[in-house]
């Protein structure tokens, strides 16, 4: 019996000793668990680009619902269209194109666990679309020139660029729960688990609001022309389009932890569980930074004038102004 017990104890110890270096590599990997599971070991490469259908030209935003990719499209040509496009993430297959009135300018999107919310800059509203079939469930008035949007687990927050405010709506029924002041020209917006962060394009700042009641908790300086905002679990990252950088702020107190060079006209930003990805609108590329220290891990070519960017659990998706979406 003692020999059996001894073997049972020693075997795991021996395995750990033999595999110690491999385990350490996984622990320190710049991949998240899903990427590791699918052997996504390469730094990044342009897997493919997908056209988002006929009569498309400007892809402003891209979002993931966990299985599918959603892209906004605006075409102001001879036959103008305002659509939201649904693609299967596994192979890019087109699953649906959902048309909006011509007056609407679908801009940014967020997924609430069941529905896609789309800001309509032209109509000062936000639309709620059922993710399963693209059914329009409602369109709700917010402020002027609605652009950025985020979800806090129960409510939808919309940045109203021309009003210098954000609107809070109950996700279940779209009821307005409050409107709160920000800095000048709020652009994008993110949730950190307790607070709302808003980039103020004109002020070169980000505003921190308590999600429970919209109370102002602080305003913090960043770079020139701040735009995209993302949360990495501990810090807030803000793209600064005017100086081609991204700022890292500690979410707890807004302290600036670093400013890192990326590409020309830094636009969207996404977190993949280990790294920060930034779309460089004038560089036709995305930049990958290690979130822990801002170390540059690579710059990768995508489509024309990339804007929105998101992570689907395994891959980075980028909306390009040329009517395509890139998958890395």
N, C-alpha and C positions, 0 to 999 in steps of 0.2 A: 504493500500500500504506500509506503514511504517513497518508493522509487517512482510510482505513478504521480504522486503529488509533486515530487521534485522535478520531473519532466514537464509537468503542466505549468510550473512556475518558470522554469528556465527557458522553455521554448519561446514565449513572447519576448523575454529579455534578449535572447539571442537574435530573434528576428529584428527587434528594434536596433540592436547594436549593428547588425549587418546592413540594415537599410537606413541607418541614421542620416546619412548624407542625402539620400533620396527624399526622406520625409522633410528634411530641412528645406530642400529645394521647393517642394510643394507649398510648404508654409510661407515661404518668401516669394512665391510666384506672383507675377503681375497678371495672372489670369484668375478669374473667379471660378467657383466650383463647377459651374456648368460648362465653361470653356475647357476645364481640365477633363471633365467626363467625356467630351467629344473629341479629345486629343487635339484641341485647338492650340497647339504649342507655338506656331509661327507668330512673329511680331504683329503682322497685319499684311494683307495684300488685297487688292481690288478683286474680290471674287467675281463680281459681275455688275453690270448696270442694266436697269430695266427702264424701258420707255413706259410712261404712264398713260398711254392711249392716244388716240387721235385728238386733234384740236386742243393740245396742251402746250403750255409754254413756260409758265412760271410756277415752280414748286416751292411754296413758301415754307412749309412745315412738314414734319414727319413724326409719327407717333406709333407706338407698339401697344397692342392689347394683350400681349403674351403669346399670341398665335399668329396674328396678322399685322401687317403694316398699313398705316393710313397716311395718305399724302394729300395735301391741299393743292389745288390747281387753279390758276387764274390765267385766262387767255383773253386779251383785249383786242384781238384782231377783227377781221371781217365778220366772223361768227363768234362773238364773245361767249365765253362759258365760265361758270363758277362751279367747280365740282370738288367733291371729296372722293378719293379713290381708295379702294380696299384691295390689298394684295396679300397673297399667302406668303408668309415669311420663309418657309422652307424652300420654295422654288420661284418666288416672284410672280406666280400666276395671278392674273387679274380676276378678282372675285366680284367686283362691282364698282360702278361709277354712279355717284349720287349727285344730282343736279340741284343747284341753288338758284334763286332768282338772280337775274343779271345785275341787280343793284348791289348784291352782296359781294364782299371781298373776303373770302375765307382766309384767315391769317394763321393763327396758332391753334394747337389742339392739345387735349389731355384726356386720358382714359380714367374712368372712375371705378373700374371693376366690372362694369356692365355696359357703359355707354361712352361714346366719344363726344366731347364738348368742343365746339369750334367757334372761335371768335369771328365776328363779322364786322370788320372795320368800317365798311360802307354803310351799314345799317345801325351801328351803335348797339349791337346785340350779341348774344351768344346762343348757339343752337345746340340742342341735345339730340344725339343720334344713337339709336340702339345698335350696339356693335354686332349683334348676331345677324341682322339683316339690313342695316342701313336705314331703318324706318326713322323718319323725323318725329321726335316725341315732343318737341316744343322749341320755341324761340323766345328768348327773354331779354328784355331791355336792360341795358347797363349804361355806362357813360359814353362820352364821345370818343370815337376812334378806338374801339376795343381791340387790343392786340394780345398781350401776354395772358396766359391762363395756367392755373395749377389747381390741384385737388388736395385737400387736407385730411381726407379720410371720411369726411361727412359733407363738406361744402366745397363749392367752386369759387375761386377767386379770379377776377378779371382786372387787368391793368387798363385804365382808360387814359390813353396818351394825351388827349387834348384837354382833359379835365384835371389832370394831376391828382387822380384818385384811383383807388381800387374798389371794386364792388364785390361783396360776399353774397353768394346765393346758396340756398339749401339744395343739395344735389338731388334729393328725392323729388322735389316739385318745382324747383327754380325760383322759389320765393326769395326776394331780396331781404337779406338780414342786416345789411349795413353798407355804407359807403364811407371810406376813410381816406384822408389826405396823404399824399406821398410827396416826393420831390417833383421837379418839372420834367415833363415828358416821360412818364413811366413806360418802359418798354416790355421787359420780360419779368417773370415772377416764378418763385420756387418756394417749396415748403420744407422745413427742416425737422418736422416731427412735432414742433410746438409753435413755430413762428413762420411768418410769411416774409420773404425777402423780395424786394422790388428794385430793379435797376432804373435809375433816373438819368436818361440820356443827356439832357441839357446840363444838369447839376454836377455830373461826374461823381455821383454818389449812389449808394444803395440804402434803401430804407428797410428797417426791421420792424415788423408789426406783430403783436401777440395775436395768434390766430383765434383765441377764444373770444376776444372782444375788440380786436383792431387797435388796441392801444399802441402808441408809438414807443418803441423801446430803444431806438437809436438811428442815427444817420451817419454813414461811414464813407469816407473818400475812397475812390478807386481811380481808374485811369480815364483816358479821354474817350468820350462817346460809349459809355457802358451799354451792353446789350444783353447777351445771354446770361442766365443764372442757373447754377446747379449745386446740389448738396451732395457731399461725399460720405455722409455719416457723422462727420465731425466739423467739416469746414464748408464754407460757401465759396464757389468759384464764379468769377464774373469776367466775361470777355470785354475787352476795351477795343472797339473797332478803330478808333482814331489813332491809336499808337501801336496796334498789332501785338497786344499783350493780353495776359489773363491774370487777374488778381485773386489771391487766396486769402480769405479772412476766417478767423476762428469764429464759429457760429455762436459760441457762448457769450462772447463780448465784442465781436466785430473787429478785434485786433488784426492788423494787416500782417500776414505771415510771409508774404512774398509776392513779387510780381515777375512773371515769366514771359519771355518773348515767344511768340508763336508765329503766325503768318500775317499777310496783308489783309486788313479789314476783318479782324477776328469777329465772328458772328455768333453762331450757336455753340453750345457746350453740353456735354453729356458725361456721365460717370458710368463706368462698366464694372464696378465692384473693386477695382484696383487702380484704374487709370482715368485720367481726364482727357477727353477728346474735344478738339476745337475745330470748327469749320472756318476756313480762311476764304472769305467770299471773293476776294480779288486774286487769290493765289491758286484757285482750282484745286485745293488740297485740304487735307485735315492733318492736324498735329496731335500727337499722342504724348502725354506727360505722365510720369509716375505721380500719383496723388500724394504719396507720403512726403516727397521732397521737391516736386516740380521738375525732376530730371527729364530732359528731352529723350524720348524713346523712338521717335521717328516722325517723318512727314510723308504722307501718302497721297498720291494723285487721285482725284475723283472726277466729277463732271464739271460742267460750266457753272461758275459763280455759286458754289454751295452755300446753303442757308441753314435750314433746320437740320438737326442731328439727334439721333436717339439710339438707345441700346436695347436689344430685344432679349437679352439673357445670354446670347452667344455671339451675336454679330452687331457691328455698328452700321446704321443706315443713315444716309445723307441725302437730303433733298437738294436737287440742283436746278438752277434757274432755266436750264435748257430743256425742261420737261422730262427729266430722267431722275431716277433714284439709284444711288450706289450702295452696294452691300460689301462690307469688308469683314 
